[in-house]
Amino acid sequence: MDREEEGRRYLEQHKIPELFHNLSALLLYHRPEKPREFLIQSLEKIKLARMTNDYPYLMDESNLNAMFDMLDTAGQGYITLPQYKGALQSMGLNTDDIMYLDTDTITSDVFKEDVMKKFAAMWASF
């Protein structure tokens, strides 16, 4: 195996591209005055969160409510599975483990709960 392939495998094994992507997203979302300090604090929060489950999130409940409302344009109180998957993908969250059927509908409460669980799982993987 050459050095380049070895390097790729190392980065992949430790999920470094995903970590950088998520840290960059946090940085752009919050736009702190001192980005280096913010990144250090975020990494420290991730480390601490393994014990407390208090992960840094891009979205809070009001953001998730707004996103759900944008998807539920008819105001029916639910979204379809393709809408749900699209929303997760747009937030950089995994859709491979979704257990819903194509005919299932996703309510706001389920949407918010699932998104927060997926964010926690994503951060926990680092």
LINKA-V919421 format. One record per pair of residues at least 24 apart in sequence whose C-alpha atoms are under 6 Angstrom apart, sorted by sequence separation. I is the first residue (numbers start at 0). J is the second residue. If there is no record, write none. Layout:
# LINKA-V919421
i=I j=J
i=I j=J
This chain:
# LINKA-V919421
i=79 j=104
i=78 j=104
i=77 j=104
i=78 j=105
i=77 j=105
i=77 j=106
